[in-house]
Each structure stands twice: as C-alpha cells, then as structure tokens.
C-alpha cells in the first residue's frame, strides 16, 4: 500500500497550503508528481488511490488526470527515462540517428524498458529547445546539440553510474 514518506508528507502539506480553502483538489498535478517521484517513477493504482483519498476526490477523476498527461506513467519505467524529441526541427537535425543510437546501445526498441530496468526509451513531442536540436530529456535533465557519439557517451556514463563505477573521461588532445 502506498503512502507518503515523512519528507513528502511535509511537501504535500506545503503544496496544499498554496491553494485557497476549498480548492485543494486543484493540487492534483503537483501531488501526482510528488507521488510518482516517490513511487519509483510511475503511478500504481494504489498511488493514485492515495492521492485521491488525500484530496477527497473520486479515484476516477484522479486517474483521468494521471492518464491524460504524458508526464505521468501508469506502468514502471527505467531508472533513466530517455525521451528523444521527434518534432520536425529535431528530426531534420538528426533525431532519428539519436533514437537509433539509443536503441542500439541499450538493446531495446523505442517504447520499451531494458530487462535490467535501467533504461526506457520514448519518442516525445517538442522539448522546447529547437535552436539546439537534436535533444533528449533524461529524467529531469536536458541534453542538447547531440550527435550519435555524444549520445553514446551519455549512455555509457549513465551505465557506469548505475554500476557504481566511475566513467572514464577522454583526454583532450
């Protein structure tokens, strides 16, 4: 059964305090985000039920919000969620090569999670940095002006971090 930990109980109270009396149900988005972060990056039925009870809203209304927004995940995702921007500016500047690099390096197709639970690859719409295309978002971080080599290096560093190893830095010539 899901419930907020001590730290997130405090954060949830701070979130609710930002809304006028009688309008706490409007806090559903930030509370779902807080819940998803605590719940390993996704929203289980129990987690959604918890938020619904927390704001005294029917489960189905909270589920509708969670299932509508692409920032919420209703099934487990990898520790590192690689979201490749696939809109026209990124595509024209090589997003397809970035996506193929991710698939090849990780060994899964877009829309899937690696068997070890480390990586999920998704193609998403505009990440809002067209001038620096192509780009990806990995969890809360953005990586811009990518090439297949740069993307491979990022994946290698994340893999090394996951394994508890230090990544090898290339010496500049």
Buried (B, 14 or more C-beta within 10 A) or exposed (E): EBEBEEEBEEBBEEBBEEBEEEEBBBBBBBBBBBBBEBBBBBBBEEBBBBBBEBBEBEBEEBBEBBEEEEEBBBEEBBBBBBBBBBBEBBBEBBBBBBBBBBBEBBEBEBEBBBEEBBBBBBBBEEBEBBEBBBBBBBBEEBBBEBBBEBBBBBBEBBBEBBEEEEBEEEEEE
